[in-house]
Amino acid sequence: MYSPKYTISNKILTNIGIVEAAREVIINAPLVPAYEKKFREEAIVRTVHHGTHIEGNELNITEASAVLRGQQVVGKDRDIQEVINYRNVVNYLDYLATDSESKGKITEAAVKKIHSFTVEKILPSEQCGVYRKTQVVVKNSVTGEITFRPPPAIEVPFQMEDFLAWLNSLGQDEVHPVIAAGITHYELVRIHPFVDGNGRMARSAATLVLFLENYDIKKFFSLEEYYDRDAAAYYEALKSAKSGDLTFWLEYFTLGLSIELTRIKDKVQRLSTDLHLKEKLGGKQVFLSERQIAAIEYIQRVGYLQNQSFPDLFPKISEDTVLRDLKDLMKKGLVQRKGKTKAARYILR
């Protein structure tokens, strides 16, 4: 039976510790308002854009976002289709994460369906969600260098069955979900079960592992952006595991998640007033407008907000409108005013 080889290094332990700490902050943040929806939407855009861009898609993030909104974009048909497909994959992952019939398992059928969504209208229908029947090589899309040769096609069904049997047999606390996700990512790239679309499929399956193990973290994160920021390092990390030892790859993978979640944690904390806010509000979340969020972030950064700062902070927004926003924040118990003239300061309670 499949048995991955790796060492739990100090780097991996440190990275997972950072992941756990950031996860707690994000999940329990008292001030993640209606902004949760915005965070998720931003994560989807980043996931879809960077997940396809690393494979050579030429659309920029603005164009990818426009495609996701159903707008017309000038670009290659394949590039546009890849973005649409990856959005469908994200939707499917959300479905699998809540599907009671799957019982938290990743089946071969699910992997094949992820692949079908990934390459729909790009590969011939007879190759969508169907294991390859030919030998292929994996190339670095940046340099064109052959990074490794996957196993022969005849071995693919057996290796997939063996790996998924291992993955689905893991007992609770046997392997940390982040490590299991990293192993899944690498193994599906290594086996390379399909003719094309394996990278996107592998990254999606790794994300699904996190989702199924309650590490969806409100779906605010996008590991794809981390890979795409330095594609050469991504391929080098994958290449390092050719020896059979996944330690360096897992250090890279866990570092990526720790960086991404730290970034989100910092953003969430900027949207939170202080450690006592949850207690003050009885544990309730507060729903704020985008301007109110910006005002709170400014106060946290500077220490106070005054009328003369309104034009810089909110250009083209009238002073009366900003004052109404601040009055609502005072009513919610988040902000208080010191002084009664235009020189008054608005501070956090």
C-alpha positions as CSV (number, residue, x, y, z in Angstrom):
1,M,0.0,0.0,0.0
2,Y,1.1,3.6,-0.7
3,S,3.2,5.1,2.1
4,P,4.7,8.6,1.7
5,K,8.2,9.3,2.9
6,Y,8.9,12.6,4.6
7,T,10.3,14.0,7.8
8,I,8.4,16.4,10.1
9,S,11.1,19.1,10.0
10,N,11.3,22.2,12.2
11,K,10.3,24.2,9.2
12,I,7.1,22.2,8.7
13,L,6.3,22.4,12.4
14,T,6.8,26.1,12.4
15,N,4.7,26.6,9.3
16,I,1.8,24.5,10.6
17,G,2.0,26.4,13.9
18,I,1.5,29.6,12.0
19,V,-1.3,28.1,10.0
20,E,-3.1,26.9,13.2
21,A,-2.8,30.3,14.9
22,A,-4.0,32.2,11.8
23,R,-6.9,29.8,11.3
24,E,-8.1,30.5,14.9
25,V,-8.0,34.2,14.4
26,I,-9.8,34.1,11.1
27,I,-12.5,31.6,12.2
28,N,-13.2,33.5,15.5
29,A,-12.8,37.1,14.2
30,P,-15.7,39.1,15.6
31,L,-15.6,41.7,12.9
32,V,-15.7,39.8,9.7
33,P,-18.9,41.4,8.5
34,A,-20.8,41.1,5.3
35,Y,-17.2,41.3,4.1
36,E,-17.0,37.5,4.3
37,K,-18.7,37.4,1.0
38,K,-16.3,39.9,-0.5
39,F,-13.3,37.9,0.9
40,R,-14.6,34.7,-0.7
41,E,-15.2,36.4,-4.0
42,E,-11.7,37.8,-4.0
43,A,-10.3,34.4,-3.1
44,I,-12.2,32.8,-6.0
45,V,-10.9,35.4,-8.5
46,R,-7.3,34.9,-7.2
47,T,-7.7,31.1,-7.3
48,V,-9.1,31.1,-10.8
49,H,-6.7,33.6,-12.3
50,H,-3.5,32.4,-10.7
51,G,-4.5,28.7,-11.1
52,T,-4.7,29.1,-14.9
53,H,-2.0,31.8,-15.3
54,I,0.7,29.4,-14.0
55,E,-0.3,27.1,-16.8
56,G,0.2,29.7,-19.4
57,N,-3.1,31.5,-19.5
58,E,-2.6,35.0,-20.8
59,L,-5.6,36.8,-19.3
60,N,-4.7,39.2,-16.5
61,I,-6.6,39.2,-13.2
62,T,-8.9,42.1,-14.2
63,E,-9.8,40.2,-17.4
64,A,-10.3,36.9,-15.5
65,S,-12.6,38.7,-13.0
66,A,-14.6,40.2,-15.9
67,V,-15.0,36.7,-17.4
68,L,-16.3,35.4,-14.0
69,R,-18.9,38.2,-14.0
70,G,-20.1,37.1,-17.4
71,Q,-18.6,40.2,-19.2
72,Q,-17.2,40.2,-22.7
73,V,-13.4,40.0,-22.8
74,V,-11.0,40.1,-25.7
75,G,-8.7,37.1,-25.5
76,K,-8.0,33.6,-26.7
77,D,-11.0,31.3,-26.6
78,R,-9.0,28.7,-24.7
79,D,-7.9,31.2,-22.1
80,I,-11.5,32.4,-21.5
81,Q,-12.7,28.8,-21.4
82,E,-10.0,27.8,-18.9
83,V,-11.2,30.6,-16.5
84,I,-14.8,29.5,-16.9
85,N,-13.8,25.9,-16.2
86,Y,-11.8,26.7,-13.1
87,R,-14.8,28.6,-11.7
88,N,-16.9,25.5,-12.3
89,V,-14.2,23.4,-10.5
90,V,-14.4,25.8,-7.5
91,N,-18.2,25.4,-7.4
92,Y,-17.8,21.6,-7.5
93,L,-15.4,21.6,-4.6
94,D,-17.9,23.6,-2.6
95,Y,-20.5,20.9,-3.4
96,L,-18.2,18.0,-2.5
97,A,-17.3,19.7,0.8
98,T,-21.0,19.6,1.9
99,D,-22.1,16.5,0.1
100,S,-23.2,14.0,2.8
101,E,-23.0,11.1,0.4
102,S,-19.2,11.5,-0.1
103,K,-18.7,11.0,3.7
104,G,-15.6,13.1,3.6
105,K,-13.8,10.8,1.1
106,I,-12.1,11.7,-2.1
107,T,-13.1,9.1,-4.7
108,E,-11.7,8.3,-8.1
109,A,-15.1,9.5,-9.5
110,A,-14.6,12.9,-7.8
111,V,-11.1,13.2,-9.2
112,K,-12.3,12.4,-12.7
113,K,-15.2,14.9,-12.3
114,I,-12.8,17.6,-11.2
115,H,-10.7,16.9,-14.3
116,S,-13.8,16.9,-16.6
117,F,-14.7,20.4,-15.3
118,T,-11.1,21.5,-15.7
119,V,-10.7,20.6,-19.4
120,E,-14.3,20.9,-20.6
121,K,-14.4,22.2,-24.2
122,I,-10.6,22.2,-24.2
123,L,-9.8,18.5,-24.6
124,P,-11.8,16.1,-26.7
125,S,-14.7,14.7,-24.7
126,E,-13.2,11.2,-24.8
127,Q,-10.2,12.5,-22.8
128,C,-12.2,14.5,-20.2
129,G,-12.2,12.6,-16.8
130,V,-10.6,9.6,-18.5
131,Y,-7.2,8.3,-17.4
132,R,-4.5,8.7,-20.0
133,K,-3.6,5.8,-22.3
134,T,-0.2,7.2,-23.5
135,Q,3.1,8.2,-21.9
136,V,3.5,11.9,-21.2
137,V,6.2,14.2,-19.7
138,V,5.8,17.0,-17.2
139,K,7.4,20.3,-18.3
140,N,8.1,23.5,-16.5
141,S,5.8,26.0,-18.3
142,V,8.3,28.8,-17.7
143,T,11.5,27.2,-19.0
144,G,10.1,24.2,-21.1
145,E,12.4,21.9,-19.2
146,I,11.2,18.3,-18.6
147,T,10.9,18.1,-14.8
148,F,10.0,14.4,-14.6
149,R,8.4,11.5,-16.4
150,P,5.2,10.2,-14.8
151,P,4.6,6.4,-14.5
152,P,3.5,4.4,-17.6
153,A,-0.2,4.8,-18.5
154,I,-0.8,1.1,-17.6
155,E,0.1,1.8,-14.0
156,V,-2.1,4.9,-13.6
157,P,-5.4,3.1,-12.4
158,F,-3.5,1.0,-9.9
159,Q,-1.5,3.9,-8.5
160,M,-4.6,6.1,-8.2
161,E,-6.5,3.4,-6.4
162,D,-3.6,2.8,-4.1
163,F,-3.0,6.4,-3.2
164,L,-6.7,7.3,-2.7
165,A,-7.1,4.2,-0.5
166,W,-4.3,5.5,1.7
167,L,-5.7,9.0,1.8
168,N,-9.2,7.8,2.7
169,S,-7.9,5.4,5.3
170,L,-6.2,8.1,7.4
171,G,-7.6,8.2,10.9
172,Q,-8.3,11.4,12.8
173,D,-5.1,13.1,13.9
174,E,-3.0,10.5,12.1
175,V,-1.7,13.0,9.5
176,H,-2.3,16.7,9.8
177,P,-4.7,17.9,7.1
178,V,-2.2,20.4,5.7
179,I,0.4,17.6,5.3
180,A,-2.3,15.3,3.7
181,A,-3.2,18.1,1.3
182,G,0.4,18.7,0.4
183,I,1.0,15.0,-0.2
184,T,-2.2,14.8,-2.3
185,H,-1.0,17.8,-4.4
186,Y,2.4,16.1,-5.1
187,E,1.1,12.6,-5.7
188,L,-1.5,13.6,-8.2
189,V,1.1,15.6,-10.1
190,R,3.5,12.7,-10.0
191,I,1.0,10.1,-11.2
192,H,-0.2,12.6,-13.8
193,P,-3.3,10.5,-14.5
194,F,-4.7,12.6,-17.4
195,V,-3.3,13.8,-20.7
196,D,-3.6,17.4,-19.7
197,G,-5.0,19.6,-16.9
198,N,-3.2,17.6,-14.1
199,G,-1.7,20.6,-12.4
200,R,-5.1,22.3,-12.0
201,M,-6.7,19.0,-11.0
202,A,-4.0,18.3,-8.4
203,R,-4.2,21.8,-6.8
204,S,-8.0,21.5,-6.7
205,A,-7.9,18.1,-5.0
206,A,-5.4,19.4,-2.4
207,T,-7.8,22.2,-1.6
208,L,-10.6,19.7,-1.3
209,V,-8.6,17.7,1.3
210,L,-8.4,20.9,3.3
211,F,-12.1,21.6,2.9
212,L,-13.1,18.1,4.0
213,E,-10.9,18.3,7.1
214,N,-12.5,21.6,8.3
215,Y,-9.6,23.6,7.0
216,D,-11.6,25.6,4.5
217,I,-10.9,28.6,6.7
218,K,-14.1,30.4,5.5
219,K,-12.8,29.9,1.9
220,F,-10.8,33.1,2.2
221,F,-7.5,31.7,0.9
222,S,-5.9,31.0,-2.5
223,L,-2.7,28.9,-2.6
224,E,-2.6,29.3,-6.4
225,E,-1.4,32.9,-6.0
226,Y,1.5,31.7,-3.9
227,Y,2.6,29.2,-6.7
228,D,2.1,31.7,-9.5
229,R,4.1,34.5,-7.8
230,D,7.2,32.4,-8.3
231,A,6.5,29.5,-10.7
232,A,10.1,28.5,-10.9
233,A,10.2,27.9,-7.2
234,Y,7.0,25.9,-7.4
235,Y,8.3,23.6,-10.1
236,E,11.6,23.3,-8.3
237,A,9.8,22.2,-5.1
238,L,7.8,19.6,-7.0
239,K,11.0,18.4,-8.7
240,S,12.7,18.0,-5.3
241,A,10.4,15.1,-4.4
242,K,11.6,13.0,-7.4
243,S,13.9,11.1,-5.0
244,G,10.8,9.9,-3.1
245,D,11.4,12.1,-0.1
246,L,8.6,14.7,0.2
247,T,10.1,16.8,3.0
248,F,11.3,19.8,1.0
249,W,8.1,19.8,-1.0
250,L,6.0,19.8,2.2
251,E,8.2,22.6,3.7
252,Y,7.4,24.6,0.6
253,F,3.7,23.7,0.6
254,T,3.2,24.5,4.3
255,L,5.1,27.7,4.0
256,G,2.7,28.8,1.2
257,L,-0.4,28.2,3.3
258,S,1.2,29.9,6.3
259,I,2.1,33.0,4.2
260,E,-1.4,33.2,2.6
261,L,-3.3,32.7,5.9
262,T,-1.0,35.2,7.7
263,R,-1.9,37.8,5.0
264,I,-5.6,37.1,5.5
265,K,-5.3,37.0,9.3
266,D,-3.7,40.5,9.2
267,K,-6.5,41.8,7.0
268,V,-9.1,40.3,9.3
269,Q,-7.4,41.8,12.4
270,R,-7.4,45.2,10.7
271,L,-11.1,44.8,10.4
272,S,-11.4,44.0,14.1
273,T,-11.4,46.7,16.7
274,D,-9.7,45.0,19.7
275,L,-9.6,41.8,21.5
276,H,-12.5,42.8,23.7
277,L,-14.9,43.6,20.9
278,K,-16.4,40.1,20.7
279,E,-17.2,40.2,24.4
280,K,-18.7,43.7,24.1
281,L,-20.9,42.7,21.3
282,G,-22.0,39.4,22.9
283,G,-20.2,37.4,20.3
284,K,-22.3,38.9,17.5
285,Q,-20.8,39.8,14.1
286,V,-21.2,43.4,13.0
287,F,-22.3,44.2,9.4
288,L,-20.5,47.3,8.1
289,S,-20.3,49.1,4.8
290,E,-17.1,49.3,2.8
291,R,-16.6,52.9,3.9
292,Q,-17.1,52.0,7.6
293,I,-14.5,49.3,7.3
294,A,-12.1,51.8,5.7
295,A,-12.8,54.2,8.6
296,I,-12.1,51.6,11.2
297,E,-8.9,50.5,9.4
298,Y,-7.8,54.2,9.3
299,I,-8.5,54.7,13.0
300,Q,-6.6,51.6,13.9
301,R,-3.6,52.7,11.8
302,V,-3.5,56.4,12.8
303,G,-5.3,56.3,16.2
304,Y,-8.1,58.7,15.4
305,L,-10.1,60.2,12.5
306,Q,-10.9,63.8,12.0
307,N,-13.1,65.7,9.5
308,Q,-10.2,67.2,7.6
309,S,-9.0,63.6,6.8
310,F,-12.4,62.8,5.1
311,P,-11.4,64.0,1.6
312,D,-8.2,62.0,1.5
313,L,-9.9,58.9,2.9
314,F,-13.1,59.1,0.9
315,P,-12.6,61.3,-2.2
316,K,-15.8,62.4,-3.9
317,I,-17.9,61.4,-0.9
318,S,-19.6,64.2,0.9
319,E,-18.8,65.1,4.5
320,D,-22.4,64.5,5.6
321,T,-22.3,61.0,4.2
322,V,-19.1,60.1,6.1
323,L,-20.6,61.6,9.2
324,R,-23.7,59.4,8.9
325,D,-21.4,56.4,8.6
326,L,-19.5,57.4,11.7
327,K,-22.8,58.1,13.6
328,D,-23.8,54.5,12.7
329,L,-20.5,53.2,14.0
330,M,-21.0,55.1,17.3
331,K,-24.5,53.6,17.5
332,K,-23.1,50.1,17.1
333,G,-20.7,50.9,19.9
334,L,-17.5,50.6,17.8
335,V,-16.5,54.3,17.7
336,Q,-16.7,57.2,20.0
337,R,-16.3,60.9,19.4
338,K,-14.0,63.1,21.5
339,G,-15.0,66.8,21.2
340,K,-18.0,68.5,19.6
341,T,-16.5,70.8,16.9
342,K,-15.1,69.9,13.5
343,A,-11.8,69.3,15.3
344,A,-13.5,66.4,17.1
345,R,-11.6,63.1,17.0
346,Y,-13.3,59.7,16.3
347,I,-11.6,56.9,18.1
348,L,-12.3,53.2,18.8
349,R,-14.2,52.5,21.9
